[in-house]
Amino acid sequence: MVNENVLEKEYGLKNNPFFDSSRNVGVIDRTEIRNKLSGTFKQFFGYSAPEFLFITGQYGVGKSTLLMEINKEILAENKEYFEKGLVSAYFKAIPPKVPSDYILYLYSSLVSSLKKTFFEEIRNKLSNITKNSTTNTNDIKTAILKLNDTPLAWKYLCATNLSKSELSELGVSKNIEDNDSAENSLVSLLEILFETGYKQTILLIDEFENIFTLTGGKKAAQILLIFREIFDRITTELKQTQKSLSQLIFVFASSSATTSDLQKLMFEYEGVKPFYDRILQKAFVLPGFSRDDTKQLIIKYLKSSRNKDIANDLFPFKDDYIDWVQKVSQGI
């Protein structure tokens, strides 16, 4: 390990920038795939049925960072790549403890990712249009409108179980506690999002490969069928009612091995093939870093720890170090 005095005095670094795994130095020029995703979202505008997109690539090429940066930009006011009228949420495909009710996990992850401040903005918009509202009153709408009145409202939206007296006080009928109630709540929320100006809801679901590695064949197949169930429920809702829903777009990021995992499940479990066919129709491959990408990334890490200006951005490394890092990142 390099002495801290050497880092500071000779290298101009406050600390070793490569030891902090949580450090986020931003995306290395992924303009091409951002433009492709943005263009695909635009193609979907005007449609209501859910869509599935798939981003695949080797471990370490920056899939997670890409999704987090996309989420950050969609939620920002000034957007470089993405249109207005979108809302997004980023979360992992599988939490540390595999959920028994997966739709409940999707719903609660969407709400918690958007945060209370977002729903307070939704509340203000709903309050302004409530007289001419196109959505019927439902438990989700009731809770959103009461966000400023009681802490029970946010607890309810986050799928925290309330007592009977608390449900009564809030003015809602039942808890969001299983897949059925979560699915109903998700549809209600999509209707409210559409009414308040959000035409598309993008779910950025990371580490999709963990559905296979952490759950096993049967459970993995059950989770995949849940995505199909959500698709069927929303398309049925659109056909049988006059509701307008924010279009739900699933963006899965996964390792390259996921395609073969899906193929195995497709032959072992009935109903997986339609999901497999659908996500491969709109699949994007995130390539490994070029030599220039690798150099950019090293410099970004170094700059994040600089304590003084250095003429050579790459110092204390030389060009041959870039080649070594690039080879290691590709498993060579």
Secondary structure as UniProt FT lines:
FT   HELIX           4..9
FT   TURN            17..18
FT   TURN            21..22
FT   HELIX           31..44
FT   TURN            45..46
FT   STRAND          51..57
FT   TURN            59..60
FT   HELIX           63..75
FT   STRAND          86..92
FT   HELIX           102..129
FT   HELIX           130..132
FT   HELIX           139..145
FT   TURN            146..149
FT   HELIX           151..157
FT   TURN            158..159
FT   HELIX           164..170
FT   HELIX           179..195
FT   TURN            196..197
FT   STRAND          200..206
FT   TURN            208..209
FT   HELIX           210..213
FT   TURN            214..215
FT   HELIX           217..240
FT   STRAND          247..255
FT   TURN            256..257
FT   HELIX           258..268
FT   TURN            270..271
FT   HELIX           272..281
FT   STRAND          283..285
FT   HELIX           291..303
FT   TURN            304..305
FT   TURN            313..316
FT   HELIX           319..329
FT   TURN            330..331
//
